[in-house]
């Protein structure tokens, strides 16, 4: 059967708006006020019960559902849908007290205790049993409740445990992957440092050791941890699907979160949902947030997704928590809509009086509903009704960026040429020039079908398998344009270095090869073939052209006169290789040349600095992230769905303003 997705949630409600609701923290007389305030604010979805396990099951097998019955009835009576959580992210104290083996153990062998959250070993039998038990109880009780619109399993999966139970599960995973110890020893390269294993019982998770851990062991450990958490999620998801086949199931992702390979989890979700907390005060934040949203759209296969958590103002977990200025929550929320979100939710509805997150901003602040912040929340909830037509609409993109979790894990292990190479930062560096031009980008995994894209950018794939390398080569030879960043194609699936001139699996399509990686201590001057200089930093490579055109070369030092950036025609396409980390202006120039090769342009010819432009369906979103008022030229007139005003010739945007233009199509 076709699983229900976002369409099942938005078909009647339009764009979703709401947040985490924790009524168990408040006396019941507050609940009705909450429901009335929610209705006034246009709230149509709330997540309930994420951290309520101790309230729902105060003793093993003894349930207290009465309070939750009343909450769901109240929401149904106010026509507010419920994303009902399975509360397994934070077990009650009785689980760790009665079954201490359910508590996680860190890399140094120390057991972590209850009193916070996420205190579980993903491989623990008692924990998994109790998780299935509470999931079944919730599914049986609420399967037919009219408020139930979606199931929410766990919360921000990412817990890792190094205990003996996890070790046994890890060994089982390795047996399934390798079959026997001889194959494992070969894959792990255990002839190095006398690490050969002669008995499965000798194999343990990476634990605190005197020096660097075997990199392939660590890579497999990250693979296992992601798979083990996924198995826990799927156990609960399957229970929920069995009881409610027409109700979608999700769990909330965390953007570029390193511990879990979201590509491997994506197909398990009926709805891709994400928690996003942009860093205030960082000039790259708008671009990084856009990149994160594009990742979610990629995980959803181009379909709409749900922004499950964001903040109305300051959070509580940074060292210095800056509040959001007026208009910022709206700007960030509409940025998500522009990039494919069909739902916008916040953590949380009412600010907590107690607990670890009591200073985390909420939709209703401590000062109450008669506040600037809540008024802004209400106004935003109401205006979203004007954007109902964008629900379900795609964000077309002709450019793709390739990003893989396994390569990220392998790249950032210890013992590499430089720990200044960061996979996500490098991805962002390459993304910014496209963001600034208003060119939409899809984020895709290694091995994705690339046939729909005119340009594919690989900022870094340190780990690159033969099949994925062959797909990139075929893409170029078939007419595509490819850009590959430094230190790519270095290791295979086992994180073993490929011998020969690098990048070994892409050498022919790039028409270039290298022999040394040379981290740079100081910025290095480079020169375009036209004579203009630019700076590069952090990284250089000793390269030669094997048929490629040298587009830029190093202009000083031991590499003076050697290639820095190369361009090669291969088959019907073009491949670029960048053997350093150019400054932003040089990357912008490179992006412009690659876009010209691919014949791709942004939606507007002249986009002012600080303005983001994204086309979703027939609607052009313009978002001003800058600090000054700007005039944005528009080639076609349109109607702003947020204000109803008609725009022609240009749009004026004050700081943090947004326009959503349904552009008119000229008569034939």
N, C-alpha and C positions, 0 to 999 in steps of 0.2 A: 504494500500500500504506500501511497504518497504521504509522507509525514507532514503534519501541520507545521507551519512556520510563522513568520511575522504577519503574513496576510491574515491568518486566523485571528490575530490580535487587533489589527488595524482596520479590518473591513468595515466594522460597525463604528469603531471609536475614532478613526482617523489617527493622526500622530499621537503617540502615547506620552503622557506627562505624569510624573509622580515621584516616588522615592521609597526608601526603606521606612517601614513603619514598625515601631517597637512599642505597642500599647502595654506590654507587660511591665514596662518601666513606669507606668503612670496609673493613678487611681481611675476607676471606671467612669467617674463623672467627667473626666477629661475627654473620654473617647468620643462622646457625641459632639462636643465642640470641635474636635479634630475632623470628624466627618463633615460637619457643616463648613468648616474652613476649607477643606479639600474641595468640596463641590464649588465653592465660590472661586477657588483658584484654578478651576478647570482640571483638577487631578482626576485621571481615569484609570490609573494603575498604581498599586502599592505592593511592595514586597513585604511579606509578613513571616516572622518566625525564624529568621536566620540563626539567631543565637538564643533560642528558647528551649533547648533540650531539657535543661534542668527543671523548667516550669512544666513542660509537657510530660516528663517522666521523672518525677521526684525520687522514685525508687525503681530498681530494675523490675520491669514488667507492670508497674503501677502507673496508669496514665491519668492526667488531668486535662481533659479537652474542653471543659465547660467554658472557660474564658475565651478560648480560640473560637468556639462555636459562636459566641456572642459577637466577637470582633468580625468574623466573616459575615454573619447576618447583618451587622451594621453596615459593612461595606456594600453588600448586595442591595440593601435598602436605599443606599445613596448612589447606586449605579456606578460603583467603583470596582473595577476588576482587581483580583488578587493574584499575585505571583507568589504561590505558597511554597515556603522553603522547607526542605528536609534539613534539619538543624545539626548535621553531623560534623560541621567544621569545628565545633567547640563542645566536646563531651562534658557531661556533668561531673562534679568531683567524685561522685560515687564510683564512676568507672575506673578512674586512676587509683582510688583508694582500695577498691576490692580486687581490681586486676591491674596491679602496677606494671605488668609487662605490656600493657597497652600504651604506656607513656614513651615518648620518643627518646632516643639516645643520640647524642651528638658525635662528631667525628673523633673527639677525644675520649669517648666512653662515659660521658656524664649524662645521667638521666635528667630530663627536663620535666618539671612538675606542673600541676594545674595551678590556677590562680591567674591565668592569662587566657589565651585561646590557642587553637591549633595544637593542643597537647595530645597528639595521637601518633602511633606508629601505623603507617598505611598497610603494613603486612600482618598486623596483629589479628589473630583469629577472633578473640573476644570482641575487639573493636569492630571488626567487619560484621560479626553476628549481631551485635547490638545496633549497628547502623542499619542493617537490613530489617531488624525488628521494628524500629521506630518508623522507618520508611513505609513498611507494610501497614502499620497501624494508621498512619496519616492517609495513605492511599485508600484504605478501606473506609475510613470515616468521611472523607471529603470528596470522594470521586464524583458524586452527583451534586455537590454544592453549587448553587448558581453563581457564586462569586469567583469560583476557581477558573482562572484563565490560562495559567502557566505554572509549571513546577520549576523550582529553583533548588538544585542539588548542591549541598555544601556551600563553600564560600572561598573564593580566591585560592584554589588548590595550589599547594607548593611545599607541603611539609615533607621533610626527608628524615629518615631514621637509619642509624648504623648499628642497630642491635643485632643479637644473634638470630632472632626471628627474621629480620630483614636479610641477614646474611644467607639463611637457608633459602629464602625466596629468590635472592639474587642468583644463587647457584642453580635453582630451577630454571630461571630465565636464561642463564648462560647455557645450560644443557639444551634447552630448546633452540637456542641460536646456533650453537657450535656442534652439538652432538656428542663430542668426546673431548678429553683433555688435550689430546695431541693437536686437534684443530684450534682449541683455545690457546694453547701455548704458542702456536704459530701466529695467530691473530694478534696476540698481546706482545709478541716479540720477547718472550721470557728468557731467551738466552742472554739478554742484557741484564747485568747485575745479579746473575744467579737466581732468577726468579722462577725457574721452571716448577710447575705444579705436577705432583705425582698422585694426588688424591683430591677428590672434589672437596673434601672437608677442609683442605688447606686454603681454599679460595674464600676470601672475605671481602666485604666492601672496603673502599678506600678509608682508612682510618689514620689517625695522627701518627706520622712516621718521622724518622730522623731527617729525611730529605725529600726530594721530589718523587711523587707517586707515579707509577707507570701510566703514561698518558692514555693508552688504549683501555686500560682498566678503568680509568676515570671516565672516559668517553662512554664505555658500556654502562658504567654506574649511572650516569645521567640519563641514558636511554632507558635503563631499568626503572629508575625513580619515576620518570614521566609515565611509563607504561603501568607501573604499579598504582599510581594515583588514578590513572585512567580506568583501570580495572575496578577500583573502588567506586568511581563515578558510574560506570556502566552497570554495576550490580544494582545500584539504587534506581538508575534510569529505567532498567528493564522491569523492575517491580512496578514503577509508576506507569509505564507504557501498558503493562498487562492489565492494570485496573482502569486506566483512562487513555485508550488509544487515540482519542481525538484531541488530547491536551498536549501542547508542545512542552518540551523539557529543555532546560538550559543550565549552565553554570557560568559564573562571571569570570572572564579572563582579566588580565592585567597588562594589556599592551605588550610591550617588549619585555616580558618577564622571562628570565633566563632559565628557571628550573624546569619548566614544562614546555614541551614541543607542541605548540598549539596547532601546527599543521596536522599532526597525527590525531589530534582531538576533534578537529573541525567537523568531520563527517558524523561524529557522534552527537552533535548538537542539533536540535530542531531550530533553535534561534541562537545566533552568535551574539553574546552580550559582553560588555567590557566596562571596567572601572577605569576612569581617566581623571587624573589630578594634575593639570598642567602646573609647571613651576613658575611662580610669579617673578617678574623682574628680569627674566632671561630673554634677550632679544630673539633667540632661536625658538622660543616656546611655541609661537603660532605654527611654525613649520613642523616642529617635532610632533605637535598635537595632530596636525593634518596627516602626517605620515602614519601615526598610530591609528587614526580613523581609516586610512586607506588599507592598513594591514587588516583591520576588522572586516572591511568590505571584501578583501581578498579571501580571508578565512570563510566568509559567507558565500564564496563563489560568485561575487558580484551582486548578490541579493542584499536587501536591507538588513540592518542589524540594530541592536538595542544598546544605547548608552545606559548601562545599569546604575552606575554611580558616578557622580561628580560632586563638586562642592559649590554651595551658593556663595561662600566667602572663604575665610581662612580655615585651614585644617589645623590639627593639633600636633602632628608628628614630625614636623620640620623643626630645626633648632630655632628658627625665627619665622613665625607664621604671619605673612603679610595678608591683610584683607583684600578683597577684590573691590576696585572702585565701582561706582555706579555704571551700569551698562555692561560690565565685564561678564557677569553670569549669562546674560542674554547672548552676547557675542560668542562666547565659547559654546553655548548650547546650539546656536544656529550654525556654527561651523560644523558640528556633528551632523546636523540635518543636511547641510550642503554636500557632505561627503558620504551620504547613504544611510544615516540613522533614521529609523522610523519611530524611535522612542527616546525620551529624554528623562532620566530619573536622577535623583540626588540621594546622597547619604547626608542626612536623613530627614524625615518629616519634622520632628520636634527635637530641639537640642536637649541632650541628656543633662540631668542635674548631677548625676554621679557616674562613676566608672571612668575608664581610661580615656574615653573620647568626649568628656564633658565640655571641652573647649573646641570641639569640631563644629563648624558652622552648620546650620540646618535651614530648612525652608521656613520653619517658625523658630525664631531665635529666642534666647532666654528672656529678652525684653517683651516678647509676645507678638501678636499679630499686628498691633498698631505701630508698625515700624517701617522705615524706608525699605529694609531688606525684604520683608514679607510683601510689601506693596509691589516691589519689583518682581517677586515670584508670581504674584497674582496676575500682574499685567502680562508677563511672559506666557503663562499658561493660557490666558485668554487669546492672545494673538496667534498662538499655534493653530487655532482653528482655521485661520486664513491660509495656512499652508497644507491643508488636508490633501490637495490634489497631488502633492509631490510624494505621498506615501506609495511605496512600491516602485517608484521610478528609478531607473539606473543612473549611474554616473559613468558615462562613456569615457574610455581611456584608450589611447593608441600607444602609450608608453608603459612598459613594465619594468619593475625592479625586482631582482631575485634575491631572496633572503632565506637562509636555512638555519634552523636551530642547531643541528648537529655540527655544522661548520662553525657556528658561534661557540659552542662548547669546546670544540677542538682548538680553535684559534686562540682562545683566552686561557688555555691551560699554562701552567708554569713551564719554564725552560725554553722559551722562544726567543727569537732575536731581539724583540723589544716588547715590553708590556704596555707601550703607548698605543699599540694598535687595538682599537676597540671596534667590534663589528657594527654595533648600532650607531656609534658616532660617525663611522665611515659611511654608512648608509645615509645618514642625515646630511652629511657634507654633499653627497651627490644629489640628494633630493632637493635641497634648497634652491638651486637654479631653476628647476622645473616649477616649484612652488611659486617663485617670484615672477615667473612668466605666465602663471595661470594654466600651465599644462597639467592635466590630470594624469595621475600615475596609479597603476594597479601594482600592489605588492603580491608576488607570486612565489611559490616554493621551487626549489630545484626540481627539474623534471616536469614542470608544468607545460601545458600546451601553449606554445608561443605564437601560433599562426595568426592570431587576431591583432598582433602588435607590429607596428612599424619600427619601433626602437625598443631594445632590451638593454638594461643597464645592470651590470654585476659589480657593485662596489667592492665586494670581497666574498669569494667562496674559497677559503683556505682549504676546506675539505670538499673535493669534487670527485664524484664517482665517474666511472667510465661511461655509463649510460647517459648521465646528465651532461657530460662533456660532449658526447656525440650529438645530443639534442641541440646544444648551442651551436655546434659546427653546422649541423643540417639547417638550422634556422638562418644562419648567414648565407650559406650557399643557395638557399631558396629565395633570397632577396631581402632579408632582414638586415637591420643595422644593430651592431652589438658593441657595447663599451664595457671593458673589463678593467677593474681596478687592481692595484698591486697586491702581491702576496696571495694570489689566487691559484687554484689548481696545484697546491703544494703537496698535499697528502691525499691518500686514498681513503676508503671507507673505514679502514682500521687505524687511521691517523699515522700511517707509515709514509715517510717522505718518498715521493716519486723520484727515482734517479734519472739523471739526464738534464739537459738544458730546460729550464722552466719557462712558462707553465707547461709541463709535459703534455697533458691531454688537449691543450688548446694551441700548441705551438704552430701547427700548420695553418689553422684558420686565422691566427693573428699575424702570421708572416714575421714573427719576431721571437727571440728567445733570450734567456738570461743565464748567468752563471754564478752571480753572488748577490745576496741581500745585504745591504749596507745601511743600517739605521744611521740617521743623520743627527749629529749633536747640535748643529746650528742650522738656521734656515739656509737653503741653497738657492742660488740664483739660476734660473733657467731662461731659455730664449725660444720664442716661437720662430718658425721658419721665416716669418715676415720681418723679424728683427726686434720685436717688442719683448721686453724682459718681464718675468714674473718670479715670485718666490715659491718654493716648495719647502716642506718641513717634514720632520720625523723620519722619513723613509726614502731611500734611493735604491736603485737596482742597476747592476752592470749588465746592460742589454746590447744586443746587436740586431740590425734589420736583416731578416731573411726573406726579402721580397717586399717588405712593408715600406711605406713612405715615412720618413722621419719628420714629424710635425713640430716637435719641440725637442731641444737638446739641453743637457746640462751646460752651464756657461762658466763654471768655475770649479776648482778643486780637482781631485783625482779623476772625476768623471767628465771633466770639461770636454765638450765635443761629442760625447756619447749620447745615444737616444734617451729621451725622457718620456715622450709620448709618440706613439706610432699609429699609422692608419694603413689598412690593407684591404684591397679588393679581393674578395674570395667568392668564386662563383658569381651569383647575381647580387651579392650583398657586400657590406662593408663591415670590417671589424677594427675597433680601436683598442689599443692597450696603453695603460697609464702606469709607468714604472716608478711613480713617486706620489706624494700627497700634495697637490697644488693648492695654492691659496684660493680663497673664495672667488675672486675675480677671474682667475684662470679657469677654475671649474665652470664658472658661468659661461666663459668663452667656449670651452670645450662642449658644454651642453648645447650651446647655440649651433656649433658646427655639426654635432651629431643630429640635432633636430632638422637642420637643413638637409643633411644626407637622407633623413627619413621622410622629409616632406611634411613635418608636423608643426602646427602652430597653436598658440593659445587662443582663447575665445576673444581676446581684445588685443588690438595692435599696440596700444600704448597704456600699460598698466602702471599707475603711480606706485612709488615705493610704499610699502606697508599695507597695500591693498591685496587681498586674496580674492581670486575669481575662480569660481567652480560652476560648471554647468551640470545640473541634475534634471534629466528629462528635458522639458521645454523651459525650465526656469534657470536663469543666470543669477547666482548668488554673488554679491559683492560685499566684502567684509573689511572694514577699516581697522587694522591693528595698530595704526600709527597714532601719534600724539597731536596731529594737526588735521584741520579740515581740508579735504581734497575734492577736486572735480575729476570724475572718471568718465572719459569719453565712451559713448556706447554707439556702435554702428547702426543699431536698429532700435526703434522706440519700444517701450514696454510698459506694463502696469506692475507696480510694486504690490505684491500680494500682502505685505505686512501693513501697508498704509492705504492702499487703494488709489494712490496717486499715479498719474501717468508721467513717464519720463521720456524725454526726447533729446537727442544730442549729447546729453551728459547726465550724470547723477552726482549730486553733492553729498558727501559723507562726512559727518562730524566724527571726532574720535570715538571709537567703539561702536559706530553705527553700522547697520546692515541693510542692504536692499535685496529683495528677492523678486527679480523681474521676469514676469511671463512676457517674453518678447513677441511682438507681432510679426506674423509672416506676411511678407508683401503679397498683394494680389497678383495672380498670374496674368 
